[in-house]
Structure formats: C-alpha cells, structure tokens
Amino acid sequence: MVKVLIVGLSEEVGGIENLFYNLLKKPIKDCKFDFLAFGQKCAYEDFFRDIGSKIFYMPTRKSCPFKFNSLVKKFLINHNDYDYIWFNTASTSMYQFQYFGKKYTKSKIITHSHGTSIDRNNGKFLFAVNKVLEIINKQKVVKNTDLFLCCSLASGKALYGNKYTDKLIMVKNGIDVRKFKFSAINRMKKRSELQIDDSKTVFTLIGRLSPQKNPLKAMEIFAEYYNKNNNSILLVVGDGDLKQDVINYINNNNLNSCVKMLGFRDDVSELMSCADILLMPSLFEGLPLTAIEAECNGLKCYLSENITIETKIIPQCHFVSIKDKSEKWVRIILQKDCLNLERENCYKAVLKNQYSIDDTREYVRKILIGEISNG
C-alpha cells in the first residue's frame, strides 16, 4: 500500500480542495491518502474521514511565523512513514515541507504547482513579503523536490522556472463529465426555481469572491451588457472577502433586479445548464476547474488572457485582456453570441482532451506506483 500525505488544503473550498475531493470519490487502487490542513478545519473533512483518511491540522505560517519551522519539523519527525509527501502550492515562498521532508523522512517529495502568481488576498505588505521569500526559498523547494507536478505548462514554469520544463508532469484538473454535461431538464428546472424567463440571457460568475477572481470587473462587464440588452441576468455563485464590495456595486448601479447573489451552492452543475455565459476575468489562474466544467456544459466562456491557454477545449471559449474596457468585452460577447452551439455534445471535447476525473485518477495512480516520472 502506497501511503501519501497531502499538504496544502484549507477550510475554504477551492480548486485544490475540489481536485482531491473528486479524485477520491473512487478509491485509487493500492494507495492510501492522509491530509495535513492549515488552520482548524479542512474542506470536505467529513468525506475524507469517511473514506478512511486521517486529517492532521497545523497553524498557518501567517499565524505563527516564528514557530512554523519547528512545527513542521516536529510533525515530520513524528509522521515519517509516508511514501510521498505531496505539497500543493502556487508559490515557492514556503519551503519547509520539501526541505524538512527530505531531511527527516524517507518520503519522495511531490511539489504540485496550481497557479501562476501569489494570491494578493492578504494585503500588499504580506504579498511583498511572500514575493521576497519566493525568491529566497526557490532553490530549497526545487532542490528537495522529486516529482514536479503542475496543472498547466504556465503554472509549472511560474513555480519552478524555465530550466525545469523538461521535468514537468502535467496533472490535468479532471472533472466529473457525467455530472457537468448539459441537461435540458436541469435548465428548465433551475430557471423555474429561480423564476428566470426562458428568453433571458443568463450570465454566471462562479467561484470565490476574492481579488484573484476579479469579481468587480465581471460586474462591470455585466452592467455594460445589461445596458445594451436588459433581457439578461447575472447569477453570482460563491462567497468571499469581496462579497460586500459586490453587493455595494449592485446597489450603487441599480442592478438589484438583474443580479442574483446565490452564495456557495452544491448544485453548480445544474446552474450551469440554466445559464448561457460564464465570465471569468481572473487576474491569474493555474488551470481553473470551473472553466473546464463550464465548457463541458457548453457555456460560452469569456476568460481573461491571464488564464492559461490549455483551458480552451471548445471553440466557444474566448480570451479577452483584463486591461480592455468592459465595452470591448461586451462587444466581443455580442459578436460571438450568434455562433451556433450544440451544448449537448460539448462534453465530448472534455473526454477527447482527457479532462475526465477518471483519466486524472488513473494518471495519478501511475505516478504514485512509479510508472510515470519527471518529464
């Protein structure tokens, strides 16, 4: 039995948390997974416990910067029987698990890059500190990494640097294709529940309302579109630090009648069938699961050019610069809106490009049993 310690999950549901939740909905043969979460809770912790995983907790580095090294060292000394330590990150600012993992355990170290930039959620000062630490600690990370995983080529280059490109192992962010394929029944059902007329064009903004996701830009784009076509509505699915800013924007721009704040939902796949367009003007992403799910569903997707090109798997996925004014985004949306879209068949492109979670699960199994190695 291959024993794996997954490090880097948080209490918030995001791309990393969803990846491992989806991966482990079915057992991976001859592999056992435990989790080390930062904070006092772990997203999906009840599910992980139900499948037999142990969950350990550690304070965040931010909450105990002077004790963090000793906490990591002590934990790894006391839990040194894992075959792999799998660290999930978007930055090399934190090196402790690679460095102390090599020093105090016999584990192989996996570093998995999930982004192309450090999140700015913690403010300008901490962002600057992390950028400095990223430069200082980069060599400690790469020197003590055995397997260089990434969700896209851009995320791999951003974390490890260009000279490690030949070592990259791309693990695609697989999705549950059956769940997210378009359903006409769900479309009618959700439009009825939300009291949305069949003739309306429905936009969606799905994900954490955080600076990275740039939700206020999405609000501006929708407001501009609504001025040209008031037979439209926006569904905001998710919560986060910028929730109140989004609400203030809605109130200040008299959008209360055409924006629905739905919060965190467990029916996202059904809401996608209800909708027509996904907006994702993110400042940066590794490879967003939400976009792959939306493409599987056949939504017309308008993403920022900062999102990696591997995200595009259907012709109805378009990239626009976040530097462009909202008027240009809307002009592009209106131009592309006339394109025919056979939503029922879009899931086939996901399968063809091997973004099914079943493909990802098998690929991960091969990595862990040694059939796939760097580059």
Disulfide bonds with the S-S distance in Angstrom:
none
